[in-house]
Amino acid sequence: RDLTVCQLCLLPVVVVAVDKLVALCLYVIMQCRTLGIHNVLIFMFIVVEVNARLRLSHGHYGRVEVYYSGLWGTVCDDGWGIQDGNVTCRELGFERAVEVACCAKYGQGSGLILMDNVNCGGNESSLSSCSFNGWGKENCGHSEDAGVVCAVTIRLSHGYYGRVEIYFNGSWGTVCDDSWDIRDGNVICHELGFAGAEKVAGGAKYGQGSGSIVMDNLKCRGDESSLASCLFNGWGIHNCEHSEDAGVVCAVTIRLSHGYYGRVEIYFNGSWGTVCDDSWDIRDGNVICHELGFAGAEKVAGGAKYGQGSGSIVMDNLKCRGDESSLASCLFNGWGIHNCEHSEDAGVVCSESATVYVFPHNDTYSVLPIRLVEGTDVNSGRVEVFWEGRWGTVGDDGWDMDDANVVCKQLGYQQAASALHNAHFGEGIGQIWMDNVECSSNHTRLQDCTIDDWGKHSGGHNEDAGAICLGKATYPVRLVGGSSAHEGRVEIKYSGIWGTVCQDGWNLQAADVVCRQLGYKGAVSNGTGASFGQGIGLIWMHYVDCSGEEQRLQDCKFDGWAVGECDHSQDAGVVCSRPASVPVRLTSSSYNGSISVYLNRMWLRIWKHLGIHIWQTLSVCS
């Protein structure tokens, strides 16, 4: 009534526990009553840390640090285990912990040690929800700082290729294509167990994802052990839409244990594994033989007829139609999912003649060379086909988007933007090889579409057909005919056909681009005058003009595909700076037999395929 009010302002109070808050209030009341004041009004401005914040010193791994009461501090490793790590990683948005670490493995922190004797059950939503001594109660030094490695789970939407997806914050998200290149693709393919990336894609080529966009502006060197180890904006920091989702095609490397026949082996997760014979039939055999460059399969075998392999069993229950471009494109259980033993390893015998260079009328399995010429860019131009040793055009009667799509997809593009008529890119010369072309969405090669007949047409070159393709195709390069893997004649694969490069304009800058595309540091020298032997078939590139900064040979300026006057006595070559390790084996036994090397995804017997007669001087090893 007329009593003095005792007003206390406590600024600020960090609440550690409710019982301490109650004790503080009772203490204030008792002190006021000793002064004869019984009506007590207390204003408390309270800062309450409900959930402490958390971080790792290196992104998805590192020293565990906790933010509490305005300060960052560390966690002591006393009692630190995998359940504590799991809770930490899930709180940060990752799926789980891969491993936990003690003893300041990721460096000693500074400041306070805020948590000690952490004991999580594993189901807690946050580290601060686990039992521990209490904030700041510890008997440790920073030499005991705890650490953890969180799992960054990645996948591709279509198995060995597709949209890149990352598990983060409880759901699958995507990667933005800003700065996305072949180095980023190599890292993700290596992380998934494949030999490397064949090509990368942006613009949601493999469909738009959903959920969050997890990573943006990736800048991988190419030798990182995981995508999460590359530089990027930060988890969930981006300025993208799902129309920019990144994709990649990983290389699935296969071989046969005896060259053109034997046990089927696949390189996966850093080692060679086998294929189970469940559902194994001639259609599966045909796909693997075609992929290795052979005419087809003569017969298939199960029951480890060619010996039991070792390592993992990579594929099981294969169900190929027979027309797939690779074994990885067939239906199967999934990578590493099987119920088999090595006594069930699958095998195949391929027709021994390999199609290193093919021309359209030779075999049923050959690829018809096609090209785009005189376009405004490499992805547009007049459509031309190579038949009976000559380039000719395609008439525009019946020419539509289905036909243009087949051309673009055969050339490695995503699809066609337009099908053009009336010699839009200029009139060609010579033969008009195809007219009244009728392709469907199921066709993958122009040669498989319906036409009147080869060379039969009803118009002139004023009706030459053209196409504009969408996306950006990647054309692999290889070195052939050298004494080791890091040197040789330069060949590039365009329109499904390996061909050579003319020496006109060929210099060290162009050689550097080739070597870097193949994974070497650079070029030592550029070869001319068919210094590594003359190639056969088509000469794809002429007057190549590289600045030296291009990522791929196809990015350099040149006259056009198979455009120019050159012969194979002018084939260009290169010597790269850092030799690579190339697998070599003896085919008959472990110490005696013909020499084979693994190049371009197939085992080649040296004297037959490369023309190097060294087998006569090295037939027995001791």
VOGU-3710 file (C-alpha; in Angstrom, 3 decimals, decimal comma):
1> rdltvcqlcl> 0,000/0,000/0,000  2,459/2,704/1,151  5,405/0,338/0,945  8,421/1,088/-1,162  8,757/-1,096/-4,264  12,133/-2,793/-4,734  12,883/-2,667/-8,476  15,856/-4,662/-9,746  16,976/-4,688/-13,382  19,203/-7,646/-14,241
11> lpvvvvavdk> 20,875/-7,119/-17,630  21,489/-9,638/-19,107  20,968/-13,005/-17,467  21,850/-16,141/-19,390  19,555/-18,895/-18,182  21,353/-22,181/-17,767  18,573/-24,004/-15,915  15,106/-23,177/-14,599  15,993/-24,146/-11,014  18,779/-21,555/-10,998
21> lvalclyvim> 16,332/-18,897/-12,218  13,903/-19,757/-9,393  16,732/-19,657/-6,841  17,791/-16,235/-8,127  14,247/-14,844/-7,735  13,891/-16,246/-4,199  17,229/-14,718/-3,227  16,107/-11,272/-4,425  12,793/-11,536/-2,533  14,506/-12,571/0,680
31> qcrtlgihnv> 16,971/-9,694/0,478  14,119/-7,213/-0,024  12,228/-8,615/2,984  15,221/-8,157/5,243  14,846/-4,475/4,385  11,184/-4,569/5,375  9,951/-4,464/1,790  7,359/-7,137/1,080  5,990/-6,107/-2,325  8,741/-6,974/-4,795
41> lifmfivvev> 8,543/-6,208/-8,526  11,434/-7,753/-10,504  12,152/-6,809/-14,156  14,397/-9,492/-15,705  15,690/-9,109/-19,238  16,567/-12,696/-19,984  18,513/-14,171/-22,888  17,545/-17,821/-23,185  19,677/-20,195/-25,319  17,106/-22,852/-26,148
51> narlrlshgh> 19,219/-24,632/-28,808  22,924/-24,131/-29,139  24,251/-23,680/-32,686  26,711/-26,115/-34,224  29,386/-26,169/-36,922  32,341/-28,208/-38,228  35,694/-26,601/-38,945  35,953/-27,998/-42,521  32,381/-27,983/-43,825  31,172/-31,591/-43,804
61> ygrvevyysg> 33,936/-32,751/-41,470  36,322/-31,376/-38,887  36,474/-30,170/-35,307  33,049/-29,934/-33,641  32,270/-26,433/-32,402  29,247/-25,228/-30,426  27,913/-21,667/-30,105  26,587/-20,921/-26,637  26,102/-17,736/-24,647  27,576/-15,608/-27,401
71> lwgtvcddgw> 30,760/-17,649/-27,821  32,032/-20,495/-30,012  33,685/-23,340/-28,121  34,722/-26,944/-28,647  33,629/-30,375/-27,425  35,891/-32,625/-25,380  36,456/-36,152/-26,692  35,767/-37,865/-23,332  33,113/-40,472/-24,141  32,861/-39,222/-27,742
81> giqdgnvtcr> 31,489/-41,967/-30,033  29,690/-42,695/-33,290  26,220/-42,025/-31,818  27,367/-38,537/-30,815  28,723/-38,084/-34,325  25,432/-39,239/-35,886  23,442/-36,686/-33,884  25,934/-33,953/-34,805  25,743/-34,745/-38,533  21,954/-35,003/-38,622
91> elgferavev> 21,634/-31,658/-36,830  23,807/-30,155/-39,579  21,624/-31,648/-42,329  23,722/-34,690/-43,246  22,475/-38,260/-43,231  24,906/-39,772/-40,732  28,490/-39,823/-39,474  31,133/-41,802/-41,333  33,638/-41,658/-38,487  34,399/-39,778/-35,299
101> accakygqgs> 37,784/-38,487/-34,176  39,515/-37,620/-30,931  42,670/-35,904/-29,845  42,241/-32,723/-31,931  42,678/-34,635/-35,197  41,408/-31,592/-37,090  43,446/-29,074/-35,120  43,103/-27,559/-31,678  40,367/-25,024/-31,169  40,531/-21,900/-29,016
111> glilmdnvnc> 38,405/-20,353/-26,338  36,104/-22,378/-24,098  35,534/-26,111/-24,062  31,753/-26,033/-23,695  30,782/-29,724/-23,600  32,351/-32,821/-22,023  31,307/-36,429/-21,512  28,652/-36,186/-24,227  26,455/-39,280/-24,234  23,879/-39,420/-27,043
121> ggnesslssc> 21,410/-42,213/-27,531  21,454/-41,564/-31,273  17,882/-40,380/-31,773  18,273/-36,854/-30,364  17,444/-33,932/-32,651  20,434/-31,879/-31,492  23,743/-32,370/-29,711  22,634/-30,106/-26,869  19,738/-32,516/-26,210  22,185/-35,286/-25,315
131> sfngwgkenc> 23,339/-35,762/-21,743  26,666/-34,099/-20,821  28,352/-32,537/-17,789  26,805/-29,121/-18,291  27,802/-26,015/-20,199  31,443/-25,229/-19,557  31,957/-28,055/-17,034  34,972/-30,022/-18,254  38,394/-31,305/-17,289  40,002/-31,202/-20,743
141> ghsedagvvc> 42,489/-29,322/-22,859  42,138/-28,444/-26,522  44,394/-31,384/-27,352  41,236/-33,432/-26,661  38,927/-31,599/-29,073  36,395/-33,964/-30,705  35,829/-34,251/-34,447  33,543/-36,005/-36,934  33,241/-36,785/-40,659  29,669/-36,534/-41,975
151> avtirlshgy> 28,456/-38,584/-44,912  27,607/-36,547/-47,999  25,396/-38,999/-49,878  25,214/-38,459/-53,626  23,464/-40,218/-56,482  22,675/-39,865/-60,181  19,061/-39,954/-61,318  19,680/-42,684/-63,932  22,305/-44,883/-62,279  25,615/-44,177/-64,015
161> ygrveiyfng> 24,379/-40,911/-65,536  21,787/-38,257/-64,935  20,933/-35,368/-62,654  23,336/-35,001/-59,716  21,505/-35,242/-56,388  22,745/-34,788/-52,809  21,046/-35,814/-49,566  20,910/-32,785/-47,288  18,562/-31,615/-44,522  16,514/-34,776/-44,704
171> swgtvcddsw> 15,747/-34,820/-48,440  17,379/-35,099/-51,856  18,450/-31,834/-53,508  20,318/-30,855/-56,652  23,477/-29,055/-57,827  23,377/-25,843/-59,874  25,255/-25,812/-63,191  27,056/-22,486/-62,552  30,771/-23,193/-63,250  29,942/-26,914/-63,729
181> dirdgnvich> 32,613/-28,615/-65,868  34,345/-31,931/-66,550  36,540/-31,607/-63,441  33,472/-31,517/-61,211  32,060/-34,473/-63,139  35,251/-36,494/-62,651  35,123/-35,968/-58,890  31,510/-37,121/-58,554  32,071/-40,151/-60,811  35,172/-41,181/-58,878
191> elgfagaekv> 33,237/-40,775/-55,621  30,494/-43,062/-56,964  33,063/-45,689/-57,909  33,330/-45,106/-61,664  36,542/-44,579/-63,631  35,707/-40,949/-64,458  33,270/-38,709/-66,318  32,605/-39,030/-70,045  30,744/-35,716/-70,236  28,866/-33,198/-68,128
201> aggakygqgs> 25,622/-31,375/-68,806  23,748/-28,346/-67,521  20,355/-26,837/-68,124  18,524/-29,733/-66,449  19,319/-32,019/-69,405  18,198/-35,026/-67,353  15,068/-33,374/-66,014  14,429/-30,812/-63,295  14,813/-32,001/-59,742  12,752/-30,991/-56,733
211> gsivmdnlkc> 13,514/-29,873/-53,215  16,421/-27,631/-52,361  19,414/-26,682/-54,493  22,245/-27,804/-52,240  25,430/-26,665/-54,021  26,339/-23,872/-56,445  29,492/-22,534/-58,123  31,468/-25,741/-57,671  35,156/-25,341/-58,435  36,815/-28,754/-58,266
221> rgdesslasc> 40,439/-29,297/-59,246  39,523/-32,810/-60,315  41,606/-34,760/-57,804  39,400/-34,309/-54,725  38,136/-37,448/-52,991  34,563/-36,154/-52,792  32,340/-33,431/-54,202  31,988/-31,955/-50,724  35,762/-31,367/-50,648  35,571/-28,973/-53,628
231> lfngwgihnc> 35,147/-25,227/-53,276  31,541/-23,982/-53,510  29,293/-21,243/-52,150  28,221/-23,148/-49,057  25,473/-25,621/-48,224  22,190/-24,357/-49,639  23,598/-20,997/-50,804  22,734/-20,393/-54,476  21,055/-18,076/-56,991  19,614/-20,800/-59,253
241> ehsedagvvc> 16,419/-22,496/-60,389  15,928/-26,192/-61,075  16,134/-25,374/-64,787  19,886/-25,133/-64,089  20,296/-28,567/-62,489  23,676/-30,150/-63,282  24,189/-33,638/-64,725  26,977/-36,025/-65,657  27,617/-39,256/-67,563  30,113/-41,520/-65,797
251> avtirlshgy> 32,360/-43,945/-67,662  31,595/-47,607/-67,003  34,791/-49,462/-67,951  34,441/-53,116/-68,939  36,806/-55,855/-70,109  36,977/-59,559/-70,873  39,530/-61,679/-69,035  41,010/-63,171/-72,243  40,833/-60,329/-74,739  37,946/-61,090/-77,099
261> ygrveiyfng> 36,411/-63,709/-74,788  36,326/-64,618/-71,135  34,907/-63,566/-67,806  33,070/-60,211/-67,944  34,651/-57,668/-65,592  33,594/-54,142/-64,659  35,668/-51,456/-62,974  33,705/-50,162/-59,989  34,617/-48,649/-56,627  38,307/-48,655/-57,441
271> swgtvcddsw> 38,689/-52,312/-58,427  37,600/-54,875/-61,012  34,467/-56,873/-60,245  32,330/-59,423/-62,059  28,793/-59,972/-63,394  26,489/-62,696/-62,066  25,031/-65,146/-64,596  21,425/-64,844/-63,351  19,302/-64,116/-66,489  22,535/-63,890/-68,550
281> dirdgnvich> 21,809/-64,536/-72,252  22,965/-63,746/-75,807  21,334/-60,297/-75,762  23,490/-59,282/-72,800  26,512/-60,716/-74,586  25,782/-58,757/-77,751  25,623/-55,487/-75,831  28,969/-56,025/-74,112  30,662/-57,131/-77,353  29,319/-54,137/-79,274
291> elgfagaekv> 30,470/-51,847/-76,471  33,980/-53,288/-76,767  33,983/-52,726/-80,531  33,315/-56,280/-81,725  30,761/-57,441/-84,278  28,675/-59,212/-81,668  28,581/-62,229/-79,352  29,165/-65,762/-80,645  28,035/-67,351/-77,383  27,610/-66,641/-73,680
301> aggakygqgs> 28,530/-68,751/-70,673  27,741/-68,913/-66,965  28,994/-70,921/-64,029  32,396/-69,222/-64,056  33,395/-71,116/-67,212  36,387/-68,806/-67,652  37,435/-68,953/-64,027  36,147/-67,336/-60,859  36,872/-63,669/-60,459  37,706/-61,825/-57,268
311> gsivmdnlkc> 36,509/-58,673/-55,609  32,906/-57,550/-55,706  30,059/-58,805/-57,881  28,973/-55,575/-59,536  25,882/-56,512/-61,578  23,156/-59,151/-61,314  19,933/-60,037/-63,156  20,878/-58,191/-66,343  17,993/-57,828/-68,779  19,288/-56,267/-72,010
321> rgdesslasc> 17,125/-55,874/-75,105  20,262/-56,216/-77,218  20,286/-52,769/-78,836  21,589/-50,762/-75,850  24,757/-48,747/-76,362  26,345/-50,029/-73,156  25,898/-52,725/-70,522  25,189/-50,038/-67,921  22,137/-48,973/-69,952  20,476/-52,358/-69,448
331> lfngwgihnc> 18,094/-53,164/-66,595  19,722/-54,827/-63,564  19,375/-54,978/-59,770  21,603/-52,015/-59,048  25,314/-51,473/-58,528  26,644/-54,130/-56,164  23,210/-55,607/-55,370  23,226/-59,389/-55,914  22,653/-62,811/-54,343  25,525/-64,605/-56,098
341> ehsedagvvc> 28,926/-66,197/-55,581  31,895/-66,025/-57,952  31,030/-69,569/-59,037  28,253/-67,840/-61,023  30,492/-65,350/-62,885  29,229/-64,621/-66,408  31,312/-64,875/-69,582  31,061/-64,258/-73,315  32,874/-64,979/-76,589  32,899/-62,027/-78,988
351> sesatvyvfp> 33,457/-62,134/-82,730  37,202/-61,447/-82,853  37,264/-58,769/-85,557  36,933/-55,369/-83,883  35,479/-52,307/-85,577  38,179/-49,735/-84,964  37,201/-47,759/-88,091  33,915/-48,540/-89,732  32,180/-47,511/-92,929  28,470/-47,747/-93,615
361> hndtysvlpi> 28,212/-50,586/-96,113  30,700/-52,980/-94,484  28,747/-54,545/-91,622  25,357/-54,585/-89,946  26,937/-53,198/-86,786  28,743/-50,235/-88,380  27,907/-46,591/-87,722  27,093/-44,262/-90,594  29,307/-41,155/-90,329  27,280/-37,946/-90,419
371> rlvegtdvns> 28,224/-34,286/-89,935  26,874/-30,727/-89,850  28,642/-28,257/-92,171  28,559/-24,536/-92,973  26,472/-23,708/-89,916  26,706/-20,605/-87,763  28,204/-22,793/-84,998  29,388/-26,400/-84,588  25,898/-27,409/-83,456  24,186/-26,332/-86,686
381> grvevfwegr> 24,558/-26,844/-90,411  23,675/-28,782/-93,508  23,263/-32,495/-92,773  25,706/-34,701/-94,679  26,320/-38,443/-94,642  29,365/-40,489/-95,682  28,437/-43,334/-98,017  30,597/-45,322/-100,430  33,610/-43,198/-99,628  31,976/-39,819/-100,349
391> wgtvgddgwd> 30,127/-37,137/-98,438  26,665/-36,313/-99,675  23,567/-34,442/-98,554  20,047/-35,303/-97,385  16,950/-34,146/-99,255  14,327/-32,210/-97,316  11,287/-34,179/-98,555  9,578/-35,343/-95,350  12,352/-33,796/-93,242  10,968/-32,979/-89,774
401> mddanvvckq> 11,896/-32,656/-86,104  11,974/-36,424/-85,546  14,639/-36,743/-88,238  16,642/-33,773/-86,925  16,448/-35,180/-83,377  18,072/-38,435/-84,509  20,900/-36,500/-86,215  21,515/-34,333/-83,159  21,418/-37,225/-80,707  23,784/-39,291/-82,883
411> lgyqqaasal> 26,187/-36,342/-82,782  25,981/-36,225/-78,977  23,574/-33,324/-78,513  20,503/-33,242/-76,302  17,957/-32,772/-79,085  17,170/-30,670/-82,131  16,036/-27,066/-81,909  14,814/-27,000/-85,503  14,702/-28,962/-88,762  15,510/-26,711/-91,715
421> hnahfgegig> 14,615/-26,947/-95,411  15,499/-25,434/-98,790  19,298/-25,412/-98,345  19,107/-23,063/-95,342  22,873/-23,542/-94,771  23,783/-23,403/-98,442  23,668/-25,937/-101,223  25,936/-28,943/-100,998  27,748/-30,636/-103,865  27,987/-34,186/-105,129
431> qiwmdnvecs> 25,518/-36,899/-104,249  22,188/-36,544/-102,465  22,373/-39,802/-100,567  19,082/-39,786/-98,642  15,565/-38,455/-99,280  12,109/-38,941/-97,755  13,710/-39,778/-94,430  11,287/-41,126/-91,821  12,715/-41,433/-88,300  10,872/-42,234/-85,080
441> snhtrlqdct> 11,696/-41,365/-81,481  13,093/-44,902/-81,046  15,843/-44,464/-83,650  19,339/-43,630/-82,430  21,177/-43,522/-85,796  20,209/-41,881/-89,070  21,114/-45,034/-90,986  18,311/-46,925/-89,178  15,565/-44,565/-90,409  13,393/-45,394/-93,419
451> iddwgkhsgg> 14,448/-43,837/-96,771  13,549/-44,330/-100,438  16,903/-45,948/-101,244  20,544/-44,907/-101,133  21,127/-42,223/-103,758  17,469/-42,048/-104,819  15,920/-38,552/-104,597  13,413/-36,311/-106,324  15,017/-32,888/-105,957  18,259/-30,961/-106,221
461> hnedagaicl> 20,660/-29,385/-103,744  18,305/-26,439/-103,347  16,345/-28,857/-101,102  19,241/-29,884/-98,864  18,135/-30,516/-95,257  19,688/-28,854/-92,208  19,478/-28,987/-88,428  20,196/-26,886/-85,361  21,022/-28,908/-82,237  20,564/-27,980/-78,580
471> gkatypvrlv> 23,121/-28,453/-75,820  26,832/-29,104/-76,069  28,297/-32,422/-77,172  31,601/-33,806/-75,914  33,885/-35,726/-78,257  36,565/-37,933/-76,645  40,184/-38,000/-77,812  42,801/-40,732/-77,641  46,465/-41,334/-78,486  47,306/-44,254/-80,788
481> ggssahegrv> 50,543/-45,778/-82,041  52,925/-44,431/-79,396  55,442/-46,460/-77,446  53,552/-45,622/-74,222  50,148/-44,341/-73,214  51,198/-40,679/-72,972  52,141/-40,283/-76,628  50,743/-41,091/-80,037  48,675/-40,063/-83,006  45,784/-37,815/-81,987
491> eikysgiwgt> 42,349/-39,208/-82,770  38,918/-37,783/-81,969  35,571/-39,596/-81,946  32,841/-37,711/-83,809  29,552/-39,171/-85,031  30,535/-42,442/-83,330  33,665/-42,801/-85,523  37,329/-42,400/-84,562  39,267/-40,210/-86,989  42,544/-38,298/-87,072
501> vcqdgwnlqa> 43,606/-34,643/-86,972  45,527/-32,929/-89,778  48,899/-31,345/-88,945  48,087/-28,030/-90,682  48,154/-25,397/-87,953  49,034/-28,025/-85,323  51,183/-26,510/-82,554  52,120/-26,896/-78,895  49,024/-25,022/-77,715  46,775/-27,558/-79,461
511> advvcrqlgy> 48,872/-30,414/-78,070  48,480/-28,941/-74,557  44,696/-28,998/-74,901  44,723/-32,674/-75,963  47,001/-33,686/-73,082  44,945/-31,847/-70,468  41,733/-33,374/-71,848  43,337/-36,801/-71,330  44,294/-35,939/-67,740  47,970/-35,054/-68,209
521> kgavsngtga> 49,533/-31,794/-67,040  50,423/-30,641/-70,540  52,377/-31,416/-73,708  56,121/-31,883/-74,141  55,963/-31,728/-77,929  53,586/-31,757/-80,882  54,173/-34,311/-83,613  53,556/-33,842/-87,349  54,063/-35,882/-90,506  52,389/-38,993/-89,072
531> sfgqgigliw> 55,276/-39,391/-86,632  53,251/-42,054/-84,788  52,089/-43,817/-87,914  49,337/-43,111/-90,399  45,764/-43,539/-89,320  42,945/-44,874/-91,458  39,427/-43,703/-92,130  38,294/-40,102/-91,785  40,380/-37,030/-90,977  37,956/-35,131/-88,763
541> mhyvdcsgee> 39,790/-31,878/-88,033  41,843/-29,537/-90,239  43,614/-26,260/-89,440  43,074/-26,555/-85,688  43,688/-23,213/-83,959  43,860/-23,434/-80,139  44,717/-20,653/-77,697  45,878/-23,264/-75,184  43,179/-22,385/-72,641  40,429/-24,607/-74,071
551> qrlqdckfdg> 39,257/-27,585/-72,008  38,652/-29,860/-75,015  40,080/-30,152/-78,511  36,627/-29,628/-80,028  36,502/-26,156/-78,393  39,356/-24,929/-80,594  38,695/-23,252/-83,931  38,945/-25,478/-87,021  37,612/-25,646/-90,581  34,754/-28,039/-89,850
561> wavgecdhsq> 34,231/-31,762/-89,430  36,066/-33,628/-92,205  36,458/-30,361/-94,130  39,832/-29,657/-95,790  42,486/-31,185/-98,017  44,736/-33,516/-96,030  45,901/-37,124/-96,099  47,086/-39,508/-93,407  50,761/-38,741/-94,072  49,933/-35,462/-92,283
571> dagvvcsrpa> 48,330/-36,957/-89,174  49,099/-34,929/-86,026  50,539/-36,415/-82,850  51,554/-35,409/-79,348  53,813/-36,355/-76,445  52,258/-35,542/-73,063  54,292/-34,576/-70,013  53,307/-37,114/-67,379  53,095/-40,804/-68,248  50,058/-42,651/-66,983
581> svpvrltsss> 49,921/-46,241/-65,788  48,365/-48,468/-68,467  47,245/-52,012/-67,508  49,273/-54,714/-69,305  48,826/-58,481/-69,177  49,858/-61,773/-70,777  46,850/-63,582/-72,235  47,979/-67,227/-71,978  49,205/-67,395/-68,384  50,687/-65,242/-65,657
591> yngsisvyln> 54,212/-65,589/-67,089  53,884/-66,560/-70,749  51,827/-65,376/-73,695  50,937/-62,565/-76,053  50,964/-59,035/-74,656  47,725/-57,082/-74,292  47,234/-53,521/-73,083  44,010/-51,905/-71,874  43,267/-48,870/-74,028  40,037/-47,104/-74,888
601> rmwlriwkhl> 37,947/-49,470/-72,768  39,143/-52,699/-74,396  42,059/-55,143/-74,209  44,177/-55,018/-77,371  46,825/-57,544/-78,371  49,737/-55,318/-79,271  50,943/-56,855/-82,522  47,482/-57,206/-84,017  45,882/-53,887/-83,132  48,776/-51,464/-82,756
611> gihiwqtlsv> 51,274/-52,851/-85,230  54,131/-52,899/-82,696  56,164/-56,089/-83,006  57,587/-56,182/-79,496  55,926/-59,481/-78,606  58,714/-61,354/-80,353  61,260/-60,023/-77,851  59,112/-60,368/-74,714  57,167/-63,618/-74,700  58,254/-65,085/-71,361
621> cs> 58,519/-63,319/-67,992  60,356/-64,807/-65,029
//
